[in-house]
Amino acid sequence: MNKHKSDRWHALSSEAQAAVTVRDYGACSLGQLIAETGIEAGQLAAANRTAPELAQAWIPGVEIFARTIFPQRHRGLFGEFARRDEGALARIGLWPHQWSAARMFAQTAKGFHIHPPSVPAGTSPNEWFQRLFVAEPGNFALRRYAEEQWDVMFFVQGRAEMILREARAGLPRRTMRLFLDGDDHRGPNNAAVVIPPGVAHAIRVEGSEDLIMVYGTSTSFQAEFEGRIASEVETAALPESWQKFLG
């Protein structure tokens, strides 16, 4: 038991010794959790976004706000999505033009998809995003909600992992990885997420339960404005023998 660390795996074969690694259980910084390991949505919803480390990790325009789910004994539960004139969506001046629902089966994933940002004529993307998110981040009237698709996602059932990746010109390449719970798992991770255009997003279902989402968009759905990035995970390949038979 007191052997030197280098001798810890001496009883394994040489091949196993060469292959073995040890998981690092050391404490990660907040920035590492958000960008790499993943963080509970409730922690982000309750966090002070002006704190230096969080401000450096946060993707501009992304909003994460908590929802309260009320149990109704012997009947079920109740939870509001959002109110037009108060709360997070009222603060940023976003009220969806279209509402939709989606179901993802257990153990499936939606690959990265992205919506194109709208930039005023005569302005470069770099200049526009610098004005929108750096120079005047609180001027929500500048946002072009009617010309570009912003998403606000709510989770009704199941558990999800969401990954956001900054892809807009001139902004730092940041990643946010978070875990959210549906209304049937009442707790701090009952949260909604606002995703700006130009931010790629992917969702993976956690656990053995289907995921049900309700989401609003600032514009009506247009298939040509939904770009796909690394979405091969959505393609269910046919068995090799089937492909051979089909030629």
For each residue, the residues with C-beta under 8 A, 3 or more apart:
1:
2:
3: 7 8 10
4: 7 8
5: 8
6:
7: 3 4 10
8: 3 4 5
9: 12 16 17 20
10: 3 7 17
11:
12: 9 16 17 20
13: 16 17
14: 17 18
15: 18 19
16: 9 12 13 19 20
17: 9 10 12 13 14 20
18: 14 15
19: 15 16
20: 9 12 16 17
21:
22:
23:
24:
25:
26:
27:
28: 32 33 36 37
29: 32 33 53
30: 33 34 39 53 54 57
31: 34 35 53 54 56 57
32: 28 29 35 36 37
33: 28 29 30 36 37 38 39
34: 30 31 39 44 54 57 58 175 176 177 178
35: 31 32 57 174 175 176 177
36: 28 32 33 175 177
37: 28 32 33 177
38: 33 161 177 178 179
39: 30 33 34 43 44 177 178 179
40: 43 44 178 179 188 189
41: 44 45 64 178 179 180 181 188 189 191 193
42: 45 46 66 187 188 189 190 191
43: 39 40 46 47 188
44: 34 39 40 41 47 64 176 178 191
45: 41 42 64 65 66 188 191
46: 42 43 66 188
47: 43 44 51 54
48: 51 54
49: 54 55 58
50: 54 55
51: 47 48 54 55
52: 55 56
53: 29 30 31 56 57
54: 30 31 34 47 48 49 50 51 57 58
55: 49 50 51 52 58
56: 31 52 53
57: 30 31 34 35 53 54 174 176
58: 34 49 54 55 62 174 176
59: 62 164 166 174 176 196 199
60: 129 132 133 134 137 166 171 196
61: 132 133 194 196 199
62: 58 59 164 176 193 194 195 196 199
63: 88 92 152 192 193 194
64: 41 44 45 178 191 192 193 194
65: 45 87 88 191 192 194
66: 42 45 46 188 190 191
67: 79 80 81 154 183 190 191 192
68: 79 80 190
69: 77 78 79 183 186 190
70: 77 78 79
71: 76 77 186
72: 75 76 77 78
73:
74:
75: 72
76: 71 72
77: 69 70 71 72 183 184 186
78: 69 70 72
79: 67 68 69 70 183 190
80: 67 68 83
81: 67 154 192 214 216
82: 87 88 89 152 154 192 216
83: 80 86 87 89 90
84: 89 90 95
85: 90
86: 83 90
87: 65 82 83 90 91
88: 63 65 82 91 92 192 194
89: 82 83 84 92 94 95 152 194
90: 83 84 85 86 87 93
91: 87 88 140
92: 63 88 89 140 143 194
93: 90 140 141 143 145
94: 89 140 143 145 150 152 194 218
95: 84 89 216
96: 99 152 216 217 218
97: 146 216 217 218 219 220
98: 216 217 219 220 221
99: 96 214 215 216
100: 214 215 216 217 221
101: 212 213 214 215
102: 212 213 215
103: 210 211 212 213
104: 108 109 110 158 203 205 210 211 212 213
105: 108 205 210
106: 158 205 207 208 209 210 211
107: 205 208
108: 104 105 204 205
109: 104 202 203 204 205 233 234
110: 104 113 202 203 204 231 233 234
111: 202 228 229 230 231 232 233 234
112: 163 165 200 201 202 228 229 230 231
113: 110 200 201 202 226 227 228 229 231
114: 167 197 198 199 200 201 226 227 229
115: 148 149 151 197 198 225 226 227
116: 148 197 198 225 227
117: 125 129 148 168 196 197 198
118: 144 147 148 197
119: 123 124 125 128
120: 123 128 144
121:
122:
123: 119 120 127 128
124: 119 127 128 169
125: 117 119 128 129 168 169 170
126: 129 130 169 170
127: 123 124 130 131 170
128: 119 120 123 124 125 131 132
129: 60 117 125 126 132 133 134 168 169 170 171
130: 126 127 133 134 135 170
131: 127 128 134 135 136 142
132: 60 61 128 129 135 136 137 139 142 143
133: 60 61 129 130 137 171
134: 60 129 130 131 137
135: 130 131 132
136: 131 132 139 142
137: 60 132 133 134
138:
139: 132 136 142
140: 91 92 93 94 143
141: 93
142: 131 132 136 139
143: 92 93 94 132 140 150
144: 118 120 147 148
145: 93 94 148 150 218 219
146: 97 218 219
147: 118 144 219
148: 115 116 117 118 144 145 197 218 219
149: 115 197 217 218 219 222 225
150: 94 143 145 194 195 196 197 217 218
151: 115 193 194 195 201 215 216 217
152: 63 82 89 94 96 192 193 194 195 215 216 217
153: 162 192 193 195 213 214 215
154: 67 81 82 192 213 214 215
155: 158 160 180 181 182 183 190 191 192 211 212 213
156: 182 183 184 212 213 214
157: 182 183 184 209 210 211 212
158: 104 106 155 182 184 185 205 206 207 209 210 211 212
159: 179 180 181 182 185 205 206 207 209 211
160: 155 179 180 182 203 204 205 206 211 213
161: 38 177 178 179 180 203 204 206
162: 153 177 178 179 180 193 201 202 203 204
163: 112 175 176 177 201 202 203 204
164: 59 62 175 176 177 178 195 199 200 201
165: 112 173 174 175 199 200 201
166: 59 60 171 172 173 174 175 198 199
167: 114 198 199 200 229
168: 117 125 129 171 198 199
169: 124 125 126 129
170: 125 126 127 129 130
171: 60 129 133 166 168 174
172: 166
173: 165 166
174: 35 57 58 59 165 166 171
175: 34 35 36 163 164 165 166
176: 34 35 44 57 58 59 62 163 164
177: 34 35 36 37 38 39 161 162 163 164
178: 34 38 39 40 41 44 64 161 162 164 193
179: 38 39 40 41 159 160 161 162 189 206
180: 41 155 159 160 161 162 189 190 191 193
181: 41 155 159 185 186 187 189 190
182: 155 156 157 158 159 160 185 190 211 212
183: 67 69 77 79 155 156 157 186 190
184: 77 156 157 158
185: 158 159 181 182 189 190
186: 69 71 77 181 183 190
187: 42 181 190
188: 40 41 42 43 45 46 66 191
189: 40 41 42 179 180 181 185
190: 42 66 67 68 69 79 155 180 181 182 183 185 186 187
191: 41 42 44 45 64 65 66 67 155 180 188
192: 63 64 65 67 81 82 88 152 153 154 155
193: 41 62 63 64 151 152 153 162 178 180
194: 61 62 63 64 65 88 89 92 94 150 151 152
195: 62 150 151 152 153 164 199 201
196: 59 60 61 62 117 150 199
197: 114 115 116 117 118 148 149 150
198: 114 115 116 117 166 167 168
199: 59 61 62 114 164 165 166 167 168 195 196
200: 112 113 114 164 165 167 229
201: 112 113 114 151 162 163 164 165 195
202: 109 110 111 112 113 162 163 230
203: 104 109 110 160 161 162 163 211
204: 108 109 110 160 161 162 163
205: 104 105 106 107 108 109 158 159 160 209 210 211
206: 158 159 160 161 179
207: 106 158 159
208: 106 107
209: 106 157 158 159 205
210: 103 104 105 106 157 158 205
211: 103 104 106 155 157 158 159 160 182 203 205
212: 101 102 103 104 155 156 157 158 182
213: 101 102 103 104 153 154 155 156 160
214: 81 99 100 101 153 154 156
215: 99 100 101 102 151 152 153 154
216: 81 82 95 96 97 98 99 100 151 152
217: 96 97 98 100 149 150 151 152 220 221
218: 94 96 97 145 146 148 149 150
219: 97 98 145 146 147 148 149 222 225
220: 97 98 217
221: 98 100 217 226
222: 149 219 225 226
223: 226
224:
225: 115 116 149 219 222
226: 113 114 115 221 222 223
227: 113 114 115 116
228: 111 112 113 231
229: 111 112 113 114 167 200
230: 111 112 202 233
231: 110 111 112 113 228 234 235
232: 111 235
233: 109 110 111 230
234: 109 110 111 231
235: 231 232
236:
237:
238: 242 243 246
239: 242 243
240: 243 244
241: 244 245
242: 238 239 245 246
243: 238 239 240 246
244: 240 241 247
245: 241 242
246: 238 242 243
247: 244
